[in-house]
Amino acid sequence: MSKHKVTIFKSYPFHVGQKIRIEGSKRKGDWEVADITESKITLRCPITRKEYTWDRFCYFAEEKDDTPWPVE
């Protein structure tokens, strides 16, 4: 198996009450995590207190050098 530079995405492990900042997205800005399910996340605007529920969309990404790819 040859080695490649691979970018890895994992669903981010949010917790209720967490304060987050989203950058580079239509949902950019500061939010508080109000609720989490297996497939949805509810974020609360700290200014207006409005809540929005979306499909989970935030991922943690990293790049690794010399990583086997593809993984069977």
C-alpha positions as a printed NumPy array, in Angstrom:
array([[  0.   ,   0.   ,   0.   ],
       [  1.466,   3.379,  -0.944],
       [  1.606,   6.42 ,   1.336],
       [ -0.211,   9.701,   0.594],
       [ -1.105,  13.008,   2.238],
       [ -4.716,  12.449,   3.419],
       [ -7.253,  14.95 ,   4.822],
       [ -9.426,  13.363,   7.522],
       [-12.886,  14.656,   8.546],
       [-14.628,  13.662,  11.77 ],
       [-17.977,  14.881,  13.103],
       [-17.169,  17.384,  15.819],
       [-18.149,  16.215,  19.355],
       [-20.242,  19.216,  20.48 ],
       [-21.68 ,  19.541,  23.972],
       [-24.725,  21.532,  25.117],
       [-23.749,  24.972,  26.392],
       [-20.6  ,  25.105,  24.273],
       [-19.782,  28.524,  22.831],
       [-18.58 ,  28.323,  19.244],
       [-17.59 ,  30.606,  16.381],
       [-18.236,  29.552,  12.792],
       [-16.081,  31.136,  10.112],
       [-16.235,  30.931,   6.332],
       [-19.858,  29.781,   6.067],
       [-23.33 ,  31.228,   5.601],
       [-23.835,  30.395,   9.311],
       [-20.795,  32.437,  10.329],
       [-20.785,  34.105,  13.712],
       [-20.936,  33.269,  17.389],
       [-23.362,  30.622,  18.658],
       [-24.202,  28.607,  21.734],
       [-24.999,  24.917,  21.346],
       [-28.584,  24.526,  22.636],
       [-29.315,  20.884,  21.718],
       [-27.72 ,  17.95 ,  19.916],
       [-29.132,  14.762,  18.447],
       [-27.568,  12.035,  16.329],
       [-28.252,  14.009,  13.149],
       [-29.229,  17.566,  14.176],
       [-27.724,  20.467,  16.085],
       [-29.619,  23.428,  17.503],
       [-27.658,  26.655,  17.823],
       [-28.745,  29.773,  19.711],
       [-27.708,  33.282,  18.718],
       [-26.274,  34.939,  21.861],
       [-27.61 ,  38.348,  20.789],
       [-31.153,  37.668,  19.532],
       [-31.588,  34.377,  21.483],
       [-33.211,  32.875,  18.347],
       [-32.571,  29.167,  17.864],
       [-31.979,  27.347,  14.599],
       [-31.885,  23.591,  14.064],
       [-29.79 ,  22.244,  11.205],
       [-28.366,  18.942,  10.058],
       [-25.002,  18.475,  11.732],
       [-22.485,  20.243,   9.518],
       [-19.329,  21.023,  11.495],
       [-16.362,  18.755,  11.116],
       [-12.864,  18.712,  12.509],
       [-10.271,  18.307,   9.801],
       [ -6.633,  17.384,   9.893],
       [ -4.004,  16.423,   7.381],
       [ -1.589,  13.586,   7.872],
       [  1.55 ,  12.913,   5.897],
       [  2.631,   9.416,   4.925],
       [ -0.79 ,   7.897,   5.568],
       [ -2.054,   4.746,   3.825],
       [ -4.793,   5.503,   1.335],
       [ -7.287,   4.152,   0.527],
       [ -8.1  ,   2.224,   3.682],
       [ -9.899,  -1.028,   2.966]])
